[in-house]
Amino acid sequence: MPNLKSAKKRVKQTEKRRKINIARKTSVKTAVRKVLDSLKRGDSIEETRKLLREAESKVARAKGKGVIHRKTASRKVSRLAKAVAQKDRPAASK
């Protein structure tokens, strides 16, 4: 347990940031899961694209805040976009 006033403050700040970071990371995971579930269920492509936009936004925000690494964020968005495009492709060829 810290003795200095500044160290006590730092402990409080760190705990607050940790909770915020966990919440942000959880919301990213949920957004990604929603897109994948939408693909699995076979929802309309418009609905899936809307979910993809939301997921991209949350991933970008987490990247900007330093919660996830920029290359991890890029990889997540790329894989989601690829999966959505792959679902859209057979519909376009009909």
ChimeraX commands (.cxc) that place a marker at each C-alpha (Angstrom):
marker #1 position 0.00,0.00,0.00 radius 0.5
marker #1 position 1.48,3.36,-1.00 radius 0.5
marker #1 position 2.40,5.96,1.60 radius 0.5
marker #1 position 2.94,9.05,-0.52 radius 0.5
marker #1 position -0.04,11.14,-1.52 radius 0.5
marker #1 position 0.95,11.09,-5.20 radius 0.5
marker #1 position 1.35,7.30,-5.12 radius 0.5
marker #1 position -2.10,6.90,-3.58 radius 0.5
marker #1 position -3.56,9.09,-6.32 radius 0.5
marker #1 position -1.73,7.06,-8.96 radius 0.5
marker #1 position -3.26,3.83,-7.58 radius 0.5
marker #1 position -6.76,5.33,-7.89 radius 0.5
marker #1 position -6.11,6.57,-11.41 radius 0.5
marker #1 position -4.65,3.27,-12.53 radius 0.5
marker #1 position -7.63,1.33,-11.22 radius 0.5
marker #1 position -10.05,3.71,-12.93 radius 0.5
marker #1 position -8.18,3.42,-16.27 radius 0.5
marker #1 position -8.03,-0.38,-15.92 radius 0.5
marker #1 position -11.81,-0.58,-15.56 radius 0.5
marker #1 position -12.34,1.73,-18.54 radius 0.5
marker #1 position -9.90,-0.30,-20.66 radius 0.5
marker #1 position -11.60,-3.58,-19.75 radius 0.5
marker #1 position -15.00,-2.12,-20.66 radius 0.5
marker #1 position -13.69,-0.84,-23.99 radius 0.5
marker #1 position -12.03,-4.17,-24.83 radius 0.5
marker #1 position -15.24,-6.02,-23.92 radius 0.5
marker #1 position -17.31,-3.77,-26.17 radius 0.5
marker #1 position -14.91,-4.48,-29.06 radius 0.5
marker #1 position -15.26,-8.23,-28.52 radius 0.5
marker #1 position -19.06,-7.92,-28.40 radius 0.5
marker #1 position -19.16,-5.87,-31.61 radius 0.5
marker #1 position -16.96,-8.40,-33.42 radius 0.5
marker #1 position -19.09,-11.27,-32.12 radius 0.5
marker #1 position -22.27,-9.55,-33.36 radius 0.5
marker #1 position -20.85,-9.33,-36.89 radius 0.5
marker #1 position -19.78,-12.97,-36.88 radius 0.5
marker #1 position -23.15,-14.09,-35.47 radius 0.5
marker #1 position -24.93,-12.06,-38.14 radius 0.5
marker #1 position -22.90,-13.83,-40.82 radius 0.5
marker #1 position -23.59,-17.22,-39.27 radius 0.5
marker #1 position -27.35,-16.57,-38.99 radius 0.5
marker #1 position -27.53,-15.38,-42.58 radius 0.5
marker #1 position -28.92,-11.93,-41.82 radius 0.5
marker #1 position -29.34,-9.44,-44.65 radius 0.5
marker #1 position -26.13,-7.97,-46.03 radius 0.5
marker #1 position -27.28,-4.44,-45.11 radius 0.5
marker #1 position -27.71,-5.43,-41.46 radius 0.5
marker #1 position -24.32,-7.16,-41.45 radius 0.5
marker #1 position -22.63,-4.11,-43.01 radius 0.5
marker #1 position -24.20,-1.86,-40.38 radius 0.5
marker #1 position -22.81,-4.11,-37.64 radius 0.5
marker #1 position -19.43,-4.13,-39.40 radius 0.5
marker #1 position -19.34,-0.31,-39.40 radius 0.5
marker #1 position -20.08,-0.27,-35.67 radius 0.5
marker #1 position -17.39,-2.88,-35.01 radius 0.5
marker #1 position -14.84,-0.94,-37.08 radius 0.5
marker #1 position -15.66,2.19,-35.12 radius 0.5
marker #1 position -15.18,0.48,-31.76 radius 0.5
marker #1 position -11.93,-1.17,-32.87 radius 0.5
marker #1 position -10.58,2.17,-34.13 radius 0.5
marker #1 position -11.53,3.88,-30.88 radius 0.5
marker #1 position -9.81,1.16,-28.83 radius 0.5
marker #1 position -6.73,1.48,-31.04 radius 0.5
marker #1 position -6.67,5.24,-30.60 radius 0.5
marker #1 position -6.92,4.93,-26.83 radius 0.5
marker #1 position -4.09,2.39,-26.75 radius 0.5
marker #1 position -6.24,-0.47,-25.51 radius 0.5
marker #1 position -5.26,-2.68,-28.44 radius 0.5
marker #1 position -2.23,-2.52,-30.70 radius 0.5
marker #1 position -2.68,-0.82,-34.08 radius 0.5
marker #1 position -1.76,-3.95,-36.04 radius 0.5
marker #1 position -4.16,-6.05,-33.99 radius 0.5
marker #1 position -6.91,-3.55,-34.76 radius 0.5
marker #1 position -6.07,-3.58,-38.45 radius 0.5
marker #1 position -6.07,-7.38,-38.51 radius 0.5
marker #1 position -9.46,-7.61,-36.78 radius 0.5
marker #1 position -11.10,-5.11,-39.15 radius 0.5
marker #1 position -9.52,-6.74,-42.20 radius 0.5
marker #1 position -10.72,-10.22,-41.27 radius 0.5
marker #1 position -14.24,-9.00,-40.53 radius 0.5
marker #1 position -14.43,-7.03,-43.78 radius 0.5
marker #1 position -13.15,-10.04,-45.71 radius 0.5
marker #1 position -15.79,-12.30,-44.16 radius 0.5
marker #1 position -18.58,-9.82,-44.95 radius 0.5
marker #1 position -17.31,-9.35,-48.52 radius 0.5
marker #1 position -17.18,-13.11,-48.98 radius 0.5
marker #1 position -20.83,-13.37,-47.93 radius 0.5
marker #1 position -21.75,-10.54,-50.30 radius 0.5
marker #1 position -19.87,-12.00,-53.28 radius 0.5
marker #1 position -22.17,-14.99,-54.01 radius 0.5
marker #1 position -25.18,-12.64,-53.94 radius 0.5
marker #1 position -23.51,-10.33,-56.45 radius 0.5
marker #1 position -22.80,-13.15,-58.91 radius 0.5
marker #1 position -26.45,-14.26,-59.08 radius 0.5
marker link #1:1,2 radius 0.2
marker link #1:2,3 radius 0.2
marker link #1:3,4 radius 0.2
marker link #1:4,5 radius 0.2
marker link #1:5,6 radius 0.2
marker link #1:6,7 radius 0.2
marker link #1:7,8 radius 0.2
marker link #1:8,9 radius 0.2
marker link #1:9,10 radius 0.2
marker link #1:10,11 radius 0.2
marker link #1:11,12 radius 0.2
marker link #1:12,13 radius 0.2
marker link #1:13,14 radius 0.2
marker link #1:14,15 radius 0.2
marker link #1:15,16 radius 0.2
marker link #1:16,17 radius 0.2
marker link #1:17,18 radius 0.2
marker link #1:18,19 radius 0.2
marker link #1:19,20 radius 0.2
marker link #1:20,21 radius 0.2
marker link #1:21,22 radius 0.2
marker link #1:22,23 radius 0.2
marker link #1:23,24 radius 0.2
marker link #1:24,25 radius 0.2
marker link #1:25,26 radius 0.2
marker link #1:26,27 radius 0.2
marker link #1:27,28 radius 0.2
marker link #1:28,29 radius 0.2
marker link #1:29,30 radius 0.2
marker link #1:30,31 radius 0.2
marker link #1:31,32 radius 0.2
marker link #1:32,33 radius 0.2
marker link #1:33,34 radius 0.2
marker link #1:34,35 radius 0.2
marker link #1:35,36 radius 0.2
marker link #1:36,37 radius 0.2
marker link #1:37,38 radius 0.2
marker link #1:38,39 radius 0.2
marker link #1:39,40 radius 0.2
marker link #1:40,41 radius 0.2
marker link #1:41,42 radius 0.2
marker link #1:42,43 radius 0.2
marker link #1:43,44 radius 0.2
marker link #1:44,45 radius 0.2
marker link #1:45,46 radius 0.2
marker link #1:46,47 radius 0.2
marker link #1:47,48 radius 0.2
marker link #1:48,49 radius 0.2
marker link #1:49,50 radius 0.2
marker link #1:50,51 radius 0.2
marker link #1:51,52 radius 0.2
marker link #1:52,53 radius 0.2
marker link #1:53,54 radius 0.2
marker link #1:54,55 radius 0.2
marker link #1:55,56 radius 0.2
marker link #1:56,57 radius 0.2
marker link #1:57,58 radius 0.2
marker link #1:58,59 radius 0.2
marker link #1:59,60 radius 0.2
marker link #1:60,61 radius 0.2
marker link #1:61,62 radius 0.2
marker link #1:62,63 radius 0.2
marker link #1:63,64 radius 0.2
marker link #1:64,65 radius 0.2
marker link #1:65,66 radius 0.2
marker link #1:66,67 radius 0.2
marker link #1:67,68 radius 0.2
marker link #1:68,69 radius 0.2
marker link #1:69,70 radius 0.2
marker link #1:70,71 radius 0.2
marker link #1:71,72 radius 0.2
marker link #1:72,73 radius 0.2
marker link #1:73,74 radius 0.2
marker link #1:74,75 radius 0.2
marker link #1:75,76 radius 0.2
marker link #1:76,77 radius 0.2
marker link #1:77,78 radius 0.2
marker link #1:78,79 radius 0.2
marker link #1:79,80 radius 0.2
marker link #1:80,81 radius 0.2
marker link #1:81,82 radius 0.2
marker link #1:82,83 radius 0.2
marker link #1:83,84 radius 0.2
marker link #1:84,85 radius 0.2
marker link #1:85,86 radius 0.2
marker link #1:86,87 radius 0.2
marker link #1:87,88 radius 0.2
marker link #1:88,89 radius 0.2
marker link #1:89,90 radius 0.2
marker link #1:90,91 radius 0.2
marker link #1:91,92 radius 0.2
marker link #1:92,93 radius 0.2
marker link #1:93,94 radius 0.2
view
